[in-house]
Amino acid sequence: MKFSCSLTAALALALSLTITSLSMSHAQLSTPVMMHYMPWFTLERKNTHWSMQLKERDGLYLMERYQQTGRVAAHYTPLIGPYSSKDEDTIRLHLELLRQAGVKGVIINWYGISNRYDYPVLKEAADTIIRLSHAAGMLWTLCYEDRTIDDDLSEEDQVAQLQADWEYIRDVYIEQFSGTMLRDAVTERPVFLQFGPETFFQPKTWSNMLQAVFSDISERPHLLGVDKVNPQNVLPDGGFNWPGWDLFENPTPDTIETFHNSFYDRAQSAGWYPVIGSTFPRFRDYYVQGNSPNSTPKSWWNITVPSFNGDTIAISIDAARESGADVLQAVTWNDWQEGTNFEPSAEEGYTQLLRLQEHILGWVDEDSMRNAVLAYNDLKASEWQQCDRVSPDHKLDCGTKESTEVSCEASGCCWRPSSQSGPWCFHKAPSPGVCEQPAPAVRNCTRTPED
């Protein structure tokens, strides 16, 4: 199985850049690698994916915590600091780093078009990520979450919501960006994932929806669910591999190898197509540390699957190569709470992404990755100087009690919620001169926040 997309002229030029710091210890991987990408980050004061429930422990909001400690609610911290998933500069950096690593594109976790909870914000971020992926010539697809369907709806209305979600995928994403959508090159049909199923457990529900939304069978997607959640083939094309379950019971290099090989055996015997395996750098969740001190721990909290000095990745790559997997899903770019991040971190630098690059391309090139991050830092420097490092007594009010992040930033001001007294919406400070003595590992006025 092969996948293809048309490269833009800019991407073709980028691919010709000189490679430095070469190492040829691994053969190139022919299986296309797609990166699972989370769109759920904002810079709101208590964004649950950056802060969890840490404010109950330390009394700090998101940016206060980061400025004072250099940390978020995770064992690892993004090298570039906390970010918004809809920030276009950040998305472009992520895509460039993925391209450098040899990753073909992104699998975006997608939560539908419901107006419940923070789903509209997540959809806006996904809209932006797909648009920019397409512009960069990177492949894209979605991992749909049917658990977002409202439990309070009638069964009929739930099915209607499912169909509405997929009509949006068809009419907005596929209609506009089909040229870079992940497709099976044999049938040229789209390939999508479903993280579950969690709501609809009857195969007929899914097949009826796909037939209704995609009447042309040539455009009807291949749709696969999570292997261990989809044992009865509720989803029409089988399951994809995802780290968890028995892997967590006694993680060793041997059990990791068994975990991956067992998946490929099941996929082959059941006739799943396409076969989508997984690779991940490690698993180290932050659920115990990040939740309320009064929370009752769940069975899946406080799990660690070590990197085993890169063997956790290497074992999965070898299994995919030997099995002839059609696609390898890298899990994940930025699930910081579970510690499965390939995205560069303050603690490990580019280590995990370079390991992936070496398996995919046969070399490592840290210099180019570092240069991409430095260019991003230069782009963001004025914002960091003028908003992030302003002391409370220097914040000049720029809003009203009704101000929101959107209205504040639209007026050209900074929106930085704080537990201390002072405005949350304030005028940008003159720069330079507000970045003195930043906390260790915190982005600041220099070009090297990773140092």
Disulfide bonds with the S-S distance in Angstrom:
Cys387-Cys414 1.98
Cys398-Cys413 1.82
Cys408-Cys425 2.17
Cys435-Cys445 2.26
